[in-house]
Amino acid sequence: SNGLIQLWPNLMGAPTNSYGNVGIPNTEAPNRYIAAFWDDLFPLGASMGMPASSVLTRTLGAAPNRRFVIQWTGFSVFDDQTARLTLQAKLFEGTNVIELHYCTLTPGMMATRTSGDSATVGIESPDGRAGLQHSFNRANAVNTMNGIRFTP
């Protein structure tokens, strides 16, 4: 729920539910991840005509050109439940390309939270010694007009 995707080569990985984001790279756990919007996100129940928050996945296309999409829909940030975020991470088969898209970023009372001022965005290696950091706790780091693309 906290905008973090962990990747393992087998089922022996150790999942985390850490809401405390860090800069990239960092050898402390967790490692081997994609931080689409790693922050203390808060899932909401359905209310006032709005659906409940959800994390959905879908594989699109045909091999060998599929896209695996993870979407966080209708999350708020923990200390500002008037904010709303919908974002996607897309993994492209055979290319190792990763794209991050910010579909809806509705600011709440703490307007800069939905633009990244307390989030980590980037990717990190299995041992945490390498990575690509787009942003760490930086306001206006993400927006709905631009996606982020990581290519090998």
C-alpha positions as CSV (number, residue, x, y, z in Angstrom):
1,S,0.0,0.0,0.0
2,N,3.0,2.4,0.4
3,G,3.9,2.8,-3.3
4,L,6.7,0.3,-3.1
5,I,7.1,-2.8,-5.4
6,Q,9.6,-5.4,-4.3
7,L,11.1,-7.8,-6.9
8,W,12.5,-11.3,-6.1
9,P,13.8,-14.1,-8.4
10,N,11.8,-16.7,-6.4
11,L,9.2,-17.0,-3.6
12,M,11.8,-16.7,-0.8
13,G,11.8,-12.9,-0.7
14,A,11.2,-11.0,2.6
15,P,8.3,-8.5,2.0
16,T,8.2,-5.2,3.8
17,N,5.3,-2.9,4.7
18,S,7.7,-0.1,5.6
19,Y,6.2,3.4,5.3
20,G,9.5,5.1,6.2
21,N,11.1,5.9,2.9
22,V,14.8,6.4,2.4
23,G,17.0,7.8,-0.3
24,I,18.4,5.6,-3.1
25,P,20.8,3.7,-2.9
26,N,20.7,2.4,0.7
27,T,22.0,-1.0,1.7
28,E,19.6,-1.3,4.6
29,A,16.4,-3.3,4.0
30,P,14.3,-3.1,1.9
31,N,16.2,-3.6,-1.3
32,R,15.4,-4.8,-4.8
33,Y,12.5,-2.5,-5.4
34,I,10.7,0.0,-7.5
35,A,9.6,3.1,-5.6
36,A,6.7,4.4,-7.6
37,F,5.7,6.8,-4.8
38,W,7.2,5.4,-1.5
39,D,5.5,7.3,1.3
40,D,3.1,6.5,4.1
41,L,0.1,6.0,1.9
42,F,-3.3,5.4,3.5
43,P,-6.0,3.2,1.9
44,L,-9.5,4.6,2.1
45,G,-12.9,2.8,2.3
46,A,-15.7,3.6,-0.1
47,S,-17.5,6.8,0.9
48,M,-19.6,9.6,-0.6
49,G,-19.7,7.9,-4.0
50,M,-16.0,7.3,-4.2
51,P,-14.8,3.7,-4.5
52,A,-12.4,2.2,-1.9
53,S,-8.7,2.4,-2.5
54,S,-7.2,-0.6,-4.3
55,V,-4.0,-2.0,-5.8
56,L,-4.6,-3.8,-9.1
57,T,-2.4,-5.6,-11.5
58,R,-2.9,-6.5,-15.1
59,T,-0.8,-7.9,-17.9
60,L,-1.4,-6.3,-21.3
61,G,-0.3,-7.3,-24.8
62,A,1.1,-10.6,-26.1
63,A,4.5,-12.2,-25.6
64,P,7.2,-11.2,-26.1
65,N,5.9,-7.6,-25.8
66,R,3.7,-7.6,-22.7
67,R,3.4,-4.9,-20.1
68,F,2.8,-5.7,-16.5
69,V,0.9,-2.8,-14.8
70,I,0.5,-2.1,-11.1
71,Q,-2.0,0.6,-10.2
72,W,-2.7,2.2,-6.9
73,T,-6.1,3.9,-7.1
74,G,-7.6,6.4,-4.7
75,F,-5.0,6.4,-1.9
76,S,-4.4,9.3,0.5
77,V,-1.3,10.1,2.5
78,F,-1.4,9.0,6.1
79,D,-1.7,12.4,7.8
80,D,-3.9,14.1,5.1
81,Q,-6.8,11.9,4.1
82,T,-8.3,14.7,1.9
83,A,-5.5,14.0,-0.6
84,R,-6.0,11.4,-3.4
85,L,-3.4,9.7,-5.6
86,T,-3.7,7.3,-8.5
87,L,-0.5,6.1,-10.0
88,Q,0.9,3.3,-12.1
89,A,4.2,1.4,-12.5
90,K,4.6,-0.4,-15.9
91,L,7.2,-3.1,-16.5
92,F,8.0,-3.9,-20.1
93,E,8.8,-7.5,-21.0
94,G,12.1,-8.2,-22.6
95,T,13.4,-4.7,-22.4
96,N,13.8,-4.1,-18.6
97,V,12.1,-0.7,-19.1
98,I,10.1,0.6,-16.2
99,E,7.7,3.6,-16.5
100,L,6.0,5.4,-13.7
101,H,2.8,7.4,-14.4
102,Y,0.9,9.7,-12.0
103,C,-2.7,9.6,-13.2
104,T,-4.4,11.7,-10.5
105,L,-2.7,13.8,-7.8
106,T,-5.3,15.7,-5.9
107,P,-3.8,17.8,-3.2
108,G,-5.3,17.9,0.3
109,M,-4.6,20.2,3.2
110,M,-0.8,19.5,2.8
111,A,-0.6,20.3,-0.9
112,T,3.0,19.3,-1.6
113,R,2.6,15.8,-0.2
114,T,1.0,14.6,-3.5
115,S,3.8,16.0,-5.5
116,G,6.5,14.1,-3.7
117,D,7.7,16.2,-0.7
118,S,7.9,13.1,1.5
119,A,8.2,10.3,-1.0
120,T,11.0,8.4,-2.7
121,V,10.8,7.8,-6.4
122,G,13.3,5.5,-8.2
123,I,14.7,2.0,-8.4
124,E,17.2,0.0,-6.3
125,S,19.4,-3.0,-6.9
126,P,19.1,-6.3,-5.0
127,D,21.9,-5.5,-2.6
128,G,21.0,-1.8,-2.2
129,R,24.5,-0.6,-3.4
130,A,23.2,0.9,-6.7
131,G,20.1,2.5,-7.9
132,L,18.6,5.4,-9.8
133,Q,16.9,8.0,-7.7
134,H,14.5,10.4,-9.4
135,S,13.6,12.2,-6.2
136,F,13.7,11.9,-2.4
137,N,11.4,14.1,-0.3
138,R,11.2,16.8,-3.0
139,A,8.1,18.8,-3.7
140,N,7.0,19.0,-7.3
141,A,9.0,16.0,-8.2
142,V,6.1,14.2,-9.9
143,N,3.0,15.5,-11.8
144,T,0.3,14.3,-14.0
145,M,1.8,15.8,-17.2
146,N,5.1,13.8,-17.2
147,G,5.9,10.2,-16.7
148,I,9.3,8.8,-15.6
149,R,11.1,6.2,-17.6
150,F,14.0,4.0,-16.5
151,T,15.9,2.2,-19.2
152,P,18.9,-0.1,-18.9
